[in-house]
Amino acid sequence: MADVVDRAPALFAARPVALYHGDFTPINMLTDGAMLTGLLDFESVRLADPLFDVASWASAVRFMSPAVLDASLPAFLDGAGVDATDPDMPERIDSIQILRMVELLVTEPRLEPAIEDVVSDRLEAMLRRGR
């Protein structure tokens, strides 16, 4: 965890900041079957790095199906206007996911115990695997 926190300033220095949804996950998206038509759940809106919503979406999709994430991430990045060739992008996304999970675990109101356990387990797994 200390490595993630220590690297964050350099990893995100001089990056643009904009307003982002903050919980950009499939469950919060409305579609007509072909395109995104609306978003729900704006309680996590914030100024953040452009990868913030990418990280949120990737975390949710990875949890549901790593294979679906691998198959869909290139198109998602393209649609989001993210440079998929940026060598720091995977570390930035992982860092955002880790820091967001820590935020969820320490802020009020507290998560429901079952959800807190899932977040804790996912955080621990990411830290064990090296990011």
Backbone atoms as SQL, in Angstrom:
CREATE TABLE atoms (id INTEGER PRIMARY KEY, chain TEXT, resi INTEGER, resn TEXT, atom TEXT, x REAL, y REAL, z REAL);
INSERT INTO atoms VALUES
  (1, 'A', 1, 'MET', 'N', 0.829, -1.184, 0.000),
  (2, 'A', 1, 'MET', 'CA', 0.000, 0.000, 0.000),
  (3, 'A', 1, 'MET', 'C', 0.875, 1.249, 0.000),
  (4, 'A', 2, 'ALA', 'N', 1.946, 1.210, 0.783),
  (5, 'A', 2, 'ALA', 'CA', 2.839, 2.366, 0.856),
  (6, 'A', 2, 'ALA', 'C', 3.426, 2.691, -0.512),
  (7, 'A', 3, 'ASP', 'N', 3.741, 1.673, -1.309),
  (8, 'A', 3, 'ASP', 'CA', 4.287, 1.898, -2.647),
  (9, 'A', 3, 'ASP', 'C', 3.278, 2.632, -3.534),
  (10, 'A', 4, 'VAL', 'N', 2.022, 2.258, -3.448),
  (11, 'A', 4, 'VAL', 'CA', 0.979, 2.907, -4.254),
  (12, 'A', 4, 'VAL', 'C', 0.877, 4.379, -3.866),
  (13, 'A', 5, 'VAL', 'N', 0.828, 4.646, -2.581),
  (14, 'A', 5, 'VAL', 'CA', 0.714, 6.027, -2.103),
  (15, 'A', 5, 'VAL', 'C', 1.959, 6.827, -2.476),
  (16, 'A', 6, 'ASP', 'N', 3.133, 6.235, -2.319),
  (17, 'A', 6, 'ASP', 'CA', 4.378, 6.938, -2.642),
  (18, 'A', 6, 'ASP', 'C', 4.495, 7.269, -4.126),
  (19, 'A', 7, 'ARG', 'N', 4.030, 6.384, -4.999),
  (20, 'A', 7, 'ARG', 'CA', 4.152, 6.596, -6.443),
  (21, 'A', 7, 'ARG', 'C', 3.062, 7.507, -7.024),
  (22, 'A', 8, 'ALA', 'N', 1.959, 7.659, -6.320),
  (23, 'A', 8, 'ALA', 'CA', 0.816, 8.411, -6.859),
  (24, 'A', 8, 'ALA', 'C', 1.165, 9.837, -7.307),
  (25, 'A', 9, 'PRO', 'N', 1.885, 10.641, -6.527),
  (26, 'A', 9, 'PRO', 'CA', 2.154, 12.007, -7.000),
  (27, 'A', 9, 'PRO', 'C', 2.880, 12.045, -8.348),
  (28, 'A', 10, 'ALA', 'N', 3.899, 11.233, -8.525),
  (29, 'A', 10, 'ALA', 'CA', 4.636, 11.231, -9.797),
  (30, 'A', 10, 'ALA', 'C', 3.790, 10.628, -10.915),
  (31, 'A', 11, 'LEU', 'N', 3.008, 9.623, -10.602),
  (32, 'A', 11, 'LEU', 'CA', 2.208, 8.931, -11.605),
  (33, 'A', 11, 'LEU', 'C', 1.102, 9.822, -12.170),
  (34, 'A', 12, 'PHE', 'N', 0.610, 10.751, -11.358),
  (35, 'A', 12, 'PHE', 'CA', -0.497, 11.606, -11.789),
  (36, 'A', 12, 'PHE', 'C', -0.110, 13.069, -11.972),
  (37, 'A', 13, 'ALA', 'N', 1.175, 13.393, -11.839),
  (38, 'A', 13, 'ALA', 'CA', 1.636, 14.774, -12.002),
  (39, 'A', 13, 'ALA', 'C', 1.343, 15.272, -13.418),
  (40, 'A', 14, 'ALA', 'N', 0.894, 16.487, -13.510),
  (41, 'A', 14, 'ALA', 'CA', 0.630, 17.161, -14.789),
  (42, 'A', 14, 'ALA', 'C', -0.447, 16.478, -15.636),
  (43, 'A', 15, 'ARG', 'N', -1.241, 15.632, -15.025),
  (44, 'A', 15, 'ARG', 'CA', -2.356, 15.000, -15.742),
  (45, 'A', 15, 'ARG', 'C', -3.550, 15.939, -15.705),
  (46, 'A', 16, 'PRO', 'N', -4.398, 15.895, -16.729),
  (47, 'A', 16, 'PRO', 'CA', -5.590, 16.746, -16.714),
  (48, 'A', 16, 'PRO', 'C', -6.581, 16.289, -15.646),
  (49, 'A', 17, 'VAL', 'N', -7.439, 17.201, -15.261),
  (50, 'A', 17, 'VAL', 'CA', -8.483, 16.916, -14.275),
  (51, 'A', 17, 'VAL', 'C', -9.799, 17.416, -14.862),
  (52, 'A', 18, 'ALA', 'N', -10.842, 16.628, -14.670),
  (53, 'A', 18, 'ALA', 'CA', -12.169, 17.025, -15.140),
  (54, 'A', 18, 'ALA', 'C', -13.209, 16.426, -14.196),
  (55, 'A', 19, 'LEU', 'N', -14.454, 16.729, -14.442),
  (56, 'A', 19, 'LEU', 'CA', -15.550, 16.197, -13.642),
  (57, 'A', 19, 'LEU', 'C', -15.887, 14.791, -14.134),
  (58, 'A', 20, 'TYR', 'N', -15.896, 13.833, -13.214),
  (59, 'A', 20, 'TYR', 'CA', -16.171, 12.441, -13.570),
  (60, 'A', 20, 'TYR', 'C', -17.248, 11.857, -12.678),
  (61, 'A', 21, 'HIS', 'N', -17.934, 10.851, -13.188),
  (62, 'A', 21, 'HIS', 'CA', -19.054, 10.207, -12.521),
  (63, 'A', 21, 'HIS', 'C', -18.655, 9.605, -11.187),
  (64, 'A', 22, 'GLY', 'N', -17.556, 8.869, -11.146),
  (65, 'A', 22, 'GLY', 'CA', -17.051, 8.305, -9.902),
  (66, 'A', 22, 'GLY', 'C', -17.515, 6.894, -9.597),
  (67, 'A', 23, 'ASP', 'N', -18.574, 6.447, -10.220),
  (68, 'A', 23, 'ASP', 'CA', -19.063, 5.071, -10.033),
  (69, 'A', 23, 'ASP', 'C', -19.579, 4.580, -11.382),
  (70, 'A', 24, 'PHE', 'N', -18.733, 4.740, -12.387),
  (71, 'A', 24, 'PHE', 'CA', -19.078, 4.432, -13.774),
  (72, 'A', 24, 'PHE', 'C', -18.976, 2.924, -13.981),
  (73, 'A', 25, 'THR', 'N', -20.029, 2.221, -13.617),
  (74, 'A', 25, 'THR', 'CA', -20.070, 0.766, -13.705),
  (75, 'A', 25, 'THR', 'C', -21.294, 0.352, -14.523),
  (76, 'A', 26, 'PRO', 'N', -21.269, -0.855, -15.057),
  (77, 'A', 26, 'PRO', 'CA', -22.412, -1.288, -15.883),
  (78, 'A', 26, 'PRO', 'C', -23.767, -1.160, -15.201),
  (79, 'A', 27, 'ILE', 'N', -23.813, -1.365, -13.900),
  (80, 'A', 27, 'ILE', 'CA', -25.099, -1.293, -13.203),
  (81, 'A', 27, 'ILE', 'C', -25.667, 0.128, -13.174),
  (82, 'A', 28, 'ASN', 'N', -24.810, 1.127, -13.378),
  (83, 'A', 28, 'ASN', 'CA', -25.258, 2.524, -13.358),
  (84, 'A', 28, 'ASN', 'C', -25.443, 3.111, -14.759),
  (85, 'A', 29, 'MET', 'N', -25.443, 2.257, -15.767),
  (86, 'A', 29, 'MET', 'CA', -25.576, 2.712, -17.148),
  (87, 'A', 29, 'MET', 'C', -26.918, 2.274, -17.727),
  (88, 'A', 30, 'LEU', 'N', -27.536, 3.177, -18.456),
  (89, 'A', 30, 'LEU', 'CA', -28.750, 2.855, -19.192),
  (90, 'A', 30, 'LEU', 'C', -28.387, 2.812, -20.671),
  (91, 'A', 31, 'THR', 'N', -28.862, 1.809, -21.365),
  (92, 'A', 31, 'THR', 'CA', -28.594, 1.710, -22.798),
  (93, 'A', 31, 'THR', 'C', -29.881, 1.410, -23.541),
  (94, 'A', 32, 'ASP', 'N', -29.822, 1.630, -24.840),
  (95, 'A', 32, 'ASP', 'CA', -30.932, 1.223, -25.693),
  (96, 'A', 32, 'ASP', 'C', -30.588, -0.079, -26.401),
  (97, 'A', 33, 'GLY', 'N', -29.538, -0.738, -25.937),
  (98, 'A', 33, 'GLY', 'CA', -29.070, -1.974, -26.549),
  (99, 'A', 33, 'GLY', 'C', -27.906, -1.753, -27.491),
  (100, 'A', 34, 'ALA', 'N', -27.718, -0.527, -27.927),
  (101, 'A', 34, 'ALA', 'CA', -26.633, -0.224, -28.860),
  (102, 'A', 34, 'ALA', 'C', -25.724, 0.893, -28.352),
  (103, 'A', 35, 'MET', 'N', -26.301, 1.802, -27.549),
  (104, 'A', 35, 'MET', 'CA', -25.483, 2.917, -27.077),
  (105, 'A', 35, 'MET', 'C', -25.921, 3.353, -25.692),
  (106, 'A', 36, 'LEU', 'N', -25.037, 4.047, -25.009),
  (107, 'A', 36, 'LEU', 'CA', -25.307, 4.580, -23.691),
  (108, 'A', 36, 'LEU', 'C', -26.313, 5.722, -23.827),
  (109, 'A', 37, 'THR', 'N', -27.402, 5.644, -23.065),
  (110, 'A', 37, 'THR', 'CA', -28.428, 6.682, -23.145),
  (111, 'A', 37, 'THR', 'C', -28.581, 7.453, -21.841),
  (112, 'A', 38, 'GLY', 'N', -27.995, 6.958, -20.755),
  (113, 'A', 38, 'GLY', 'CA', -28.114, 7.663, -19.486),
  (114, 'A', 38, 'GLY', 'C', -27.254, 7.046, -18.412),
  (115, 'A', 39, 'LEU', 'N', -27.047, 7.801, -17.331),
  (116, 'A', 39, 'LEU', 'CA', -26.286, 7.345, -16.179),
  (117, 'A', 39, 'LEU', 'C', -27.104, 7.542, -14.919),
  (118, 'A', 40, 'LEU', 'N', -26.903, 6.659, -13.959),
  (119, 'A', 40, 'LEU', 'CA', -27.557, 6.737, -12.653),
  (120, 'A', 40, 'LEU', 'C', -26.498, 6.891, -11.567),
  (121, 'A', 41, 'ASP', 'N', -26.911, 7.235, -10.356),
  (122, 'A', 41, 'ASP', 'CA', -26.067, 7.195, -9.164),
  (123, 'A', 41, 'ASP', 'C', -24.908, 8.190, -9.228),
  (124, 'A', 42, 'PHE', 'N', -25.199, 9.430, -8.928),
  (125, 'A', 42, 'PHE', 'CA', -24.197, 10.491, -9.021),
  (126, 'A', 42, 'PHE', 'C', -23.588, 10.878, -7.669),
  (127, 'A', 43, 'GLU', 'N', -23.702, 10.030, -6.656),
  (128, 'A', 43, 'GLU', 'CA', -23.191, 10.402, -5.334),
  (129, 'A', 43, 'GLU', 'C', -21.667, 10.440, -5.252),
  (130, 'A', 44, 'SER', 'N', -20.960, 9.872, -6.230),
  (131, 'A', 44, 'SER', 'CA', -19.490, 9.849, -6.198),
  (132, 'A', 44, 'SER', 'C', -18.859, 10.803, -7.212),
  (133, 'A', 45, 'VAL', 'N', -19.632, 11.714, -7.780),
  (134, 'A', 45, 'VAL', 'CA', -19.105, 12.671, -8.754),
  (135, 'A', 45, 'VAL', 'C', -17.980, 13.474, -8.112),
  (136, 'A', 46, 'ARG', 'N', -16.913, 13.701, -8.889),
  (137, 'A', 46, 'ARG', 'CA', -15.761, 14.447, -8.371),
  (138, 'A', 46, 'ARG', 'C', -14.860, 14.916, -9.496),
  (139, 'A', 47, 'LEU', 'N', -13.979, 15.838, -9.161),
  (140, 'A', 47, 'LEU', 'CA', -12.897, 16.199, -10.063),
  (141, 'A', 47, 'LEU', 'C', -11.846, 15.110, -9.940),
  (142, 'A', 48, 'ALA', 'N', -11.392, 14.600, -11.081),
  (143, 'A', 48, 'ALA', 'CA', -10.453, 13.484, -11.030),
  (144, 'A', 48, 'ALA', 'C', -9.682, 13.360, -12.339),
  (145, 'A', 49, 'ASP', 'N', -8.755, 12.443, -12.345),
  (146, 'A', 49, 'ASP', 'CA', -7.983, 12.095, -13.528),
  (147, 'A', 49, 'ASP', 'C', -8.924, 11.473, -14.563),
  (148, 'A', 50, 'PRO', 'N', -8.651, 11.664, -15.858),
  (149, 'A', 50, 'PRO', 'CA', -9.499, 11.076, -16.894),
  (150, 'A', 50, 'PRO', 'C', -9.636, 9.551, -16.803),
  (151, 'A', 51, 'LEU', 'N', -8.724, 8.884, -16.123),
  (152, 'A', 51, 'LEU', 'CA', -8.831, 7.433, -15.980),
  (153, 'A', 51, 'LEU', 'C', -9.724, 7.003, -14.817),
  (154, 'A', 52, 'PHE', 'N', -10.283, 7.952, -14.078),
  (155, 'A', 52, 'PHE', 'CA', -11.081, 7.605, -12.909),
  (156, 'A', 52, 'PHE', 'C', -12.292, 6.745, -13.271),
  (157, 'A', 53, 'ASP', 'N', -13.053, 7.175, -14.264),
  (158, 'A', 53, 'ASP', 'CA', -14.216, 6.377, -14.663),
  (159, 'A', 53, 'ASP', 'C', -13.800, 5.095, -15.374),
  (160, 'A', 54, 'VAL', 'N', -12.696, 5.123, -16.101),
  (161, 'A', 54, 'VAL', 'CA', -12.168, 3.895, -16.725),
  (162, 'A', 54, 'VAL', 'C', -11.837, 2.883, -15.629),
  (163, 'A', 55, 'ALA', 'N', -11.187, 3.344, -14.571),
  (164, 'A', 55, 'ALA', 'CA', -10.807, 2.451, -13.466),
  (165, 'A', 55, 'ALA', 'C', -12.037, 1.874, -12.771),
  (166, 'A', 56, 'SER', 'N', -13.053, 2.699, -12.586),
  (167, 'A', 56, 'SER', 'CA', -14.282, 2.239, -11.952),
  (168, 'A', 56, 'SER', 'C', -14.955, 1.158, -12.796),
  (169, 'A', 57, 'TRP', 'N', -15.080, 1.427, -14.083),
  (170, 'A', 57, 'TRP', 'CA', -15.705, 0.464, -14.998),
  (171, 'A', 57, 'TRP', 'C', -14.890, -0.830, -15.058),
  (172, 'A', 58, 'ALA', 'N', -13.577, -0.713, -15.203),
  (173, 'A', 58, 'ALA', 'CA', -12.724, -1.897, -15.317),
  (174, 'A', 58, 'ALA', 'C', -12.777, -2.748, -14.051),
  (175, 'A', 59, 'SER', 'N', -12.835, -2.112, -12.905),
  (176, 'A', 59, 'SER', 'CA', -12.919, -2.854, -11.652),
  (177, 'A', 59, 'SER', 'C', -14.200, -3.677, -11.582),
  (178, 'A', 60, 'ALA', 'N', -15.313, -3.062, -11.944),
  (179, 'A', 60, 'ALA', 'CA', -16.597, -3.771, -11.898),
  (180, 'A', 60, 'ALA', 'C', -16.639, -4.907, -12.909),
  (181, 'A', 61, 'VAL', 'N', -16.164, -4.652, -14.114),
  (182, 'A', 61, 'VAL', 'CA', -16.213, -5.684, -15.154),
  (183, 'A', 61, 'VAL', 'C', -15.249, -6.822, -14.827),
  (184, 'A', 62, 'ARG', 'N', -14.056, -6.503, -14.314),
  (185, 'A', 62, 'ARG', 'CA', -13.097, -7.546, -13.916),
  (186, 'A', 62, 'ARG', 'C', -13.706, -8.442, -12.841),
  (187, 'A', 63, 'PHE', 'N', -14.443, -7.829, -11.911),
  (188, 'A', 63, 'PHE', 'CA', -15.078, -8.594, -10.835),
  (189, 'A', 63, 'PHE', 'C', -16.112, -9.564, -11.399),
  (190, 'A', 64, 'MET', 'N', -16.861, -9.108, -12.411),
  (191, 'A', 64, 'MET', 'CA', -17.883, -9.965, -13.021),
  (192, 'A', 64, 'MET', 'C', -17.255, -11.030, -13.911),
  (193, 'A', 65, 'SER', 'N', -16.265, -10.610, -14.729),
  (194, 'A', 65, 'SER', 'CA', -15.663, -11.548, -15.675),
  (195, 'A', 65, 'SER', 'C', -14.359, -10.978, -16.243),
  (196, 'A', 66, 'PRO', 'N', -13.221, -11.495, -15.784),
  (197, 'A', 66, 'PRO', 'CA', -11.948, -11.028, -16.349),
  (198, 'A', 66, 'PRO', 'C', -11.879, -11.194, -17.869),
  (199, 'A', 67, 'ALA', 'N', -12.484, -12.242, -18.393),
  (200, 'A', 67, 'ALA', 'CA', -12.459, -12.467, -19.840),
  (201, 'A', 67, 'ALA', 'C', -13.227, -11.371, -20.582),
  (202, 'A', 68, 'VAL', 'N', -14.348, -10.949, -20.035),
  (203, 'A', 68, 'VAL', 'CA', -15.120, -9.871, -20.652),
  (204, 'A', 68, 'VAL', 'C', -14.317, -8.574, -20.604),
  (205, 'A', 69, 'LEU', 'N', -13.634, -8.327, -19.490),
  (206, 'A', 69, 'LEU', 'CA', -12.797, -7.125, -19.404),
  (207, 'A', 69, 'LEU', 'C', -11.718, -7.151, -20.477),
  (208, 'A', 70, 'ASP', 'N', -11.001, -8.259, -20.595),
  (209, 'A', 70, 'ASP', 'CA', -9.934, -8.358, -21.598),
  (210, 'A', 70, 'ASP', 'C', -10.467, -8.128, -23.012),
  (211, 'A', 71, 'ALA', 'N', -11.651, -8.658, -23.291),
  (212, 'A', 71, 'ALA', 'CA', -12.226, -8.531, -24.635),
  (213, 'A', 71, 'ALA', 'C', -12.765, -7.128, -24.915),
  (214, 'A', 72, 'SER', 'N', -13.247, -6.446, -23.887),
  (215, 'A', 72, 'SER', 'CA', -13.925, -5.173, -24.109),
  (216, 'A', 72, 'SER', 'C', -13.068, -3.940, -23.815),
  (217, 'A', 73, 'LEU', 'N', -11.995, -4.089, -23.064),
  (218, 'A', 73, 'LEU', 'CA', -11.220, -2.917, -22.648),
  (219, 'A', 73, 'LEU', 'C', -10.674, -2.103, -23.818),
  (220, 'A', 74, 'PRO', 'N', -10.108, -2.703, -24.863),
  (221, 'A', 74, 'PRO', 'CA', -9.602, -1.870, -25.962),
  (222, 'A', 74, 'PRO', 'C', -10.680, -0.960, -26.575),
  (223, 'A', 75, 'ALA', 'N', -11.867, -1.488, -26.810),
  (224, 'A', 75, 'ALA', 'CA', -12.941, -0.670, -27.380),
  (225, 'A', 75, 'ALA', 'C', -13.408, 0.393, -26.386),
  (226, 'A', 76, 'PHE', 'N', -13.457, 0.027, -25.111),
  (227, 'A', 76, 'PHE', 'CA', -13.856, 0.991, -24.090),
  (228, 'A', 76, 'PHE', 'C', -12.864, 2.151, -24.032),
  (229, 'A', 77, 'LEU', 'N', -11.566, 1.835, -24.029),
  (230, 'A', 77, 'LEU', 'CA', -10.536, 2.877, -24.001),
  (231, 'A', 77, 'LEU', 'C', -10.632, 3.770, -25.230),
  (232, 'A', 78, 'ASP', 'N', -10.846, 3.162, -26.379),
  (233, 'A', 78, 'ASP', 'CA', -10.978, 3.931, -27.611),
  (234, 'A', 78, 'ASP', 'C', -12.178, 4.874, -27.526),
  (235, 'A', 79, 'GLY', 'N', -13.306, 4.349, -27.066),
  (236, 'A', 79, 'GLY', 'CA', -14.509, 5.162, -26.932),
  (237, 'A', 79, 'GLY', 'C', -14.354, 6.285, -25.916),
  (238, 'A', 80, 'ALA', 'N', -13.518, 6.048, -24.901),
  (239, 'A', 80, 'ALA', 'CA', -13.284, 7.061, -23.874),
  (240, 'A', 80, 'ALA', 'C', -12.190, 8.043, -24.275),
  (241, 'A', 81, 'GLY', 'N', -11.569, 7.815, -25.432),
  (242, 'A', 81, 'GLY', 'CA', -10.507, 8.702, -25.887),
  (243, 'A', 81, 'GLY', 'C', -9.221, 8.555, -25.105),
  (244, 'A', 82, 'VAL', 'N', -8.984, 7.363, -24.567),
  (245, 'A', 82, 'VAL', 'CA', -7.791, 7.093, -23.766),
  (246, 'A', 82, 'VAL', 'C', -6.731, 6.448, -24.636),
  (247, 'A', 83, 'ASP', 'N', -5.514, 6.925, -24.522),
  (248, 'A', 83, 'ASP', 'CA', -4.381, 6.381, -25.265),
  (249, 'A', 83, 'ASP', 'C', -3.994, 5.031, -24.661),
  (250, 'A', 84, 'ALA', 'N', -4.373, 3.958, -25.316),
  (251, 'A', 84, 'ALA', 'CA', -4.102, 2.609, -24.815),
  (252, 'A', 84, 'ALA', 'C', -2.621, 2.254, -24.865),
  (253, 'A', 85, 'THR', 'N', -1.819, 3.055, -25.564),
  (254, 'A', 85, 'THR', 'CA', -0.386, 2.762, -25.644),
  (255, 'A', 85, 'THR', 'C', 0.405, 3.436, -24.529),
  (256, 'A', 86, 'ASP', 'N', -0.245, 4.225, -23.688),
  (257, 'A', 86, 'ASP', 'CA', 0.435, 4.883, -22.571),
  (258, 'A', 86, 'ASP', 'C', 0.990, 3.803, -21.639),
  (259, 'A', 87, 'PRO', 'N', 2.311, 3.720, -21.490),
  (260, 'A', 87, 'PRO', 'CA', 2.892, 2.642, -20.683),
  (261, 'A', 87, 'PRO', 'C', 2.527, 2.726, -19.205),
  (262, 'A', 88, 'ASP', 'N', 2.139, 3.901, -18.712),
  (263, 'A', 88, 'ASP', 'CA', 1.770, 4.049, -17.303),
  (264, 'A', 88, 'ASP', 'C', 0.285, 3.816, -17.039),
  (265, 'A', 89, 'MET', 'N', -0.511, 3.649, -18.102),
  (266, 'A', 89, 'MET', 'CA', -1.950, 3.515, -17.925),
  (267, 'A', 89, 'MET', 'C', -2.340, 2.358, -17.002),
  (268, 'A', 90, 'PRO', 'N', -1.811, 1.140, -17.183),
  (269, 'A', 90, 'PRO', 'CA', -2.233, 0.056, -16.281),
  (270, 'A', 90, 'PRO', 'C', -1.933, 0.355, -14.805),
  (271, 'A', 91, 'GLU', 'N', -0.771, 0.944, -14.534),
  (272, 'A', 91, 'GLU', 'CA', -0.446, 1.276, -13.148),
  (273, 'A', 91, 'GLU', 'C', -1.350, 2.383, -12.623),
  (274, 'A', 92, 'ARG', 'N', -1.663, 3.358, -13.465),
  (275, 'A', 92, 'ARG', 'CA', -2.572, 4.424, -13.048),
  (276, 'A', 92, 'ARG', 'C', -3.956, 3.863, -12.709),
  (277, 'A', 93, 'ILE', 'N', -4.460, 2.991, -13.574),
  (278, 'A', 93, 'ILE', 'CA', -5.782, 2.398, -13.330),
  (279, 'A', 93, 'ILE', 'C', -5.773, 1.586, -12.037),
  (280, 'A', 94, 'ASP', 'N', -4.753, 0.762, -11.857),
  (281, 'A', 94, 'ASP', 'CA', -4.675, -0.030, -10.620),
  (282, 'A', 94, 'ASP', 'C', -4.572, 0.878, -9.400),
  (283, 'A', 95, 'SER', 'N', -3.781, 1.933, -9.499),
  (284, 'A', 95, 'SER', 'CA', -3.629, 2.854, -8.372),
  (285, 'A', 95, 'SER', 'C', -4.951, 3.515, -8.013),
  (286, 'A', 96, 'ILE', 'N', -5.681, 3.953, -9.028),
  (287, 'A', 96, 'ILE', 'CA', -6.991, 4.565, -8.775),
  (288, 'A', 96, 'ILE', 'C', -7.913, 3.554, -8.101),
  (289, 'A', 97, 'GLN', 'N', -7.922, 2.324, -8.586),
  (290, 'A', 97, 'GLN', 'CA', -8.791, 1.304, -7.992),
  (291, 'A', 97, 'GLN', 'C', -8.418, 1.057, -6.528),
  (292, 'A', 98, 'ILE', 'N', -7.137, 0.945, -6.250),
  (293, 'A', 98, 'ILE', 'CA', -6.686, 0.687, -4.878),
  (294, 'A', 98, 'ILE', 'C', -7.049, 1.858, -3.966),
  (295, 'A', 99, 'LEU', 'N', -6.743, 3.068, -4.393),
  (296, 'A', 99, 'LEU', 'CA', -7.039, 4.231, -3.565),
  (297, 'A', 99, 'LEU', 'C', -8.533, 4.420, -3.367),
  (298, 'A', 100, 'ARG', 'N', -9.329, 4.102, -4.378),
  (299, 'A', 100, 'ARG', 'CA', -10.794, 4.204, -4.244),
  (300, 'A', 100, 'ARG', 'C', -11.318, 3.181, -3.241),
  (301, 'A', 101, 'MET', 'N', -10.762, 1.966, -3.254),
  (302, 'A', 101, 'MET', 'CA', -11.207, 0.963, -2.274),
  (303, 'A', 101, 'MET', 'C', -10.857, 1.390, -0.854),
  (304, 'A', 102, 'VAL', 'N', -9.669, 1.955, -0.675),
  (305, 'A', 102, 'VAL', 'CA', -9.294, 2.457, 0.650),
  (306, 'A', 102, 'VAL', 'C', -10.267, 3.551, 1.076),
  (307, 'A', 103, 'GLU', 'N', -10.577, 4.458, 0.155),
  (308, 'A', 103, 'GLU', 'CA', -11.534, 5.527, 0.445),
  (309, 'A', 103, 'GLU', 'C', -12.876, 4.940, 0.897),
  (310, 'A', 104, 'LEU', 'N', -13.365, 3.940, 0.187),
  (311, 'A', 104, 'LEU', 'CA', -14.644, 3.315, 0.547),
  (312, 'A', 104, 'LEU', 'C', -14.599, 2.678, 1.930),
  (313, 'A', 105, 'LEU', 'N', -13.446, 2.149, 2.309),
  (314, 'A', 105, 'LEU', 'CA', -13.323, 1.450, 3.592),
  (315, 'A', 105, 'LEU', 'C', -13.184, 2.393, 4.784),
  (316, 'A', 106, 'VAL', 'N', -12.762, 3.639, 4.554),
  (317, 'A', 106, 'VAL', 'CA', -12.487, 4.522, 5.698),
  (318, 'A', 106, 'VAL', 'C', -13.444, 5.700, 5.825),
  (319, 'A', 107, 'THR', 'N', -14.312, 5.922, 4.841),
  (320, 'A', 107, 'THR', 'CA', -15.190, 7.094, 4.922),
  (321, 'A', 107, 'THR', 'C', -16.555, 6.733, 5.486),
  (322, 'A', 108, 'GLU', 'N', -17.239, 7.744, 5.956),
  (323, 'A', 108, 'GLU', 'CA', -18.599, 7.589, 6.464),
  (324, 'A', 108, 'GLU', 'C', -19.566, 8.006, 5.365),
  (325, 'A', 109, 'PRO', 'N', -20.732, 7.458, 5.238),
  (326, 'A', 109, 'PRO', 'CA', -21.195, 6.355, 6.077),
  (327, 'A', 109, 'PRO', 'C', -20.478, 5.058, 5.717),
  (328, 'A', 110, 'ARG', 'N', -20.354, 4.204, 6.674),
  (329, 'A', 110, 'ARG', 'CA', -19.671, 2.935, 6.485),
  (330, 'A', 110, 'ARG', 'C', -20.452, 2.064, 5.501),
  (331, 'A', 111, 'LEU', 'N', -19.705, 1.209, 4.819),
  (332, 'A', 111, 'LEU', 'CA', -20.331, 0.233, 3.924),
  (333, 'A', 111, 'LEU', 'C', -21.062, -0.811, 4.753),
  (334, 'A', 112, 'GLU', 'N', -22.033, -1.440, 4.157),
  (335, 'A', 112, 'GLU', 'CA', -22.673, -2.577, 4.812),
  (336, 'A', 112, 'GLU', 'C', -21.594, -3.639, 5.028),
  (337, 'A', 113, 'PRO', 'N', -21.664, -4.409, 6.126),
  (338, 'A', 113, 'PRO', 'CA', -20.604, -5.373, 6.436),
  (339, 'A', 113, 'PRO', 'C', -20.273, -6.347, 5.298),
  (340, 'A', 114, 'ALA', 'N', -21.264, -6.845, 4.593),
  (341, 'A', 114, 'ALA', 'CA', -21.000, -7.789, 3.505),
  (342, 'A', 114, 'ALA', 'C', -20.247, -7.112, 2.360),
  (343, 'A', 115, 'ILE', 'N', -20.615, -5.870, 2.056),
  (344, 'A', 115, 'ILE', 'CA', -19.937, -5.129, 0.991),
  (345, 'A', 115, 'ILE', 'C', -18.527, -4.757, 1.441),
  (346, 'A', 116, 'GLU', 'N', -18.384, -4.364, 2.695),
  (347, 'A', 116, 'GLU', 'CA', -17.059, -4.042, 3.230),
  (348, 'A', 116, 'GLU', 'C', -16.127, -5.254, 3.118),
  (349, 'A', 117, 'ASP', 'N', -16.645, -6.441, 3.395),
  (350, 'A', 117, 'ASP', 'CA', -15.828, -7.658, 3.274),
  (351, 'A', 117, 'ASP', 'C', -15.368, -7.880, 1.833),
  (352, 'A', 118, 'VAL', 'N', -16.259, -7.658, 0.865),
  (353, 'A', 118, 'VAL', 'CA', -15.902, -7.824, -0.550),
  (354, 'A', 118, 'VAL', 'C', -14.827, -6.818, -0.943),
  (355, 'A', 119, 'VAL', 'N', -15.016, -5.564, -0.563),
  (356, 'A', 119, 'VAL', 'CA', -14.039, -4.530, -0.899),
  (357, 'A', 119, 'VAL', 'C', -12.696, -4.844, -0.251),
  (358, 'A', 120, 'SER', 'N', -12.703, -5.230, 1.013),
  (359, 'A', 120, 'SER', 'CA', -11.456, -5.587, 1.710),
  (360, 'A', 120, 'SER', 'C', -10.748, -6.743, 1.027),
  (361, 'A', 121, 'ASP', 'N', -11.502, -7.762, 0.651),
  (362, 'A', 121, 'ASP', 'CA', -10.913, -8.923, -0.019),
  (363, 'A', 121, 'ASP', 'C', -10.318, -8.539, -1.372),
  (364, 'A', 122, 'ARG', 'N', -11.018, -7.709, -2.124),
  (365, 'A', 122, 'ARG', 'CA', -10.516, -7.274, -3.438),
  (366, 'A', 122, 'ARG', 'C', -9.268, -6.415, -3.285),
  (367, 'A', 123, 'LEU', 'N', -9.263, -5.528, -2.301),
  (368, 'A', 123, 'LEU', 'CA', -8.095, -4.694, -2.040),
  (369, 'A', 123, 'LEU', 'C', -6.900, -5.564, -1.671),
  (370, 'A', 124, 'GLU', 'N', -7.101, -6.482, -0.787),
  (371, 'A', 124, 'GLU', 'CA', -6.026, -7.383, -0.368),
  (372, 'A', 124, 'GLU', 'C', -5.488, -8.183, -1.547),
  (373, 'A', 125, 'ALA', 'N', -6.377, -8.665, -2.403),
  (374, 'A', 125, 'ALA', 'CA', -5.955, -9.443, -3.581),
  (375, 'A', 125, 'ALA', 'C', -5.132, -8.587, -4.539),
  (376, 'A', 126, 'MET', 'N', -5.565, -7.340, -4.761),
  (377, 'A', 126, 'MET', 'CA', -4.793, -6.457, -5.665),
  (378, 'A', 126, 'MET', 'C', -3.428, -6.161, -5.083),
  (379, 'A', 127, 'LEU', 'N', -3.360, -5.905, -3.800),
  (380, 'A', 127, 'LEU', 'CA', -2.066, -5.613, -3.178),
  (381, 'A', 127, 'LEU', 'C', -1.145, -6.835, -3.195),
  (382, 'A', 128, 'ARG', 'N', -1.724, -8.017, -3.030),
  (383, 'A', 128, 'ARG', 'CA', -0.919, -9.256, -3.069),
  (384, 'A', 128, 'ARG', 'C', -0.348, -9.509, -4.443),
  (385, 'A', 129, 'ARG', 'N', -1.090, -9.174, -5.489),
  (386, 'A', 129, 'ARG', 'CA', -0.619, -9.464, -6.838),
  (387, 'A', 129, 'ARG', 'C', 0.376, -8.419, -7.335),
  (388, 'A', 130, 'GLY', 'N', 0.640, -7.409, -6.533),
  (389, 'A', 130, 'GLY', 'CA', 1.672, -6.456, -6.911),
  (390, 'A', 130, 'GLY', 'C', 1.175, -5.099, -7.304),
  (391, 'A', 131, 'ARG', 'N', -0.122, -4.941, -7.507),
  (392, 'A', 131, 'ARG', 'CA', -0.710, -3.635, -7.801),
  (393, 'A', 131, 'ARG', 'C', -2.108, -3.626, -7.275);
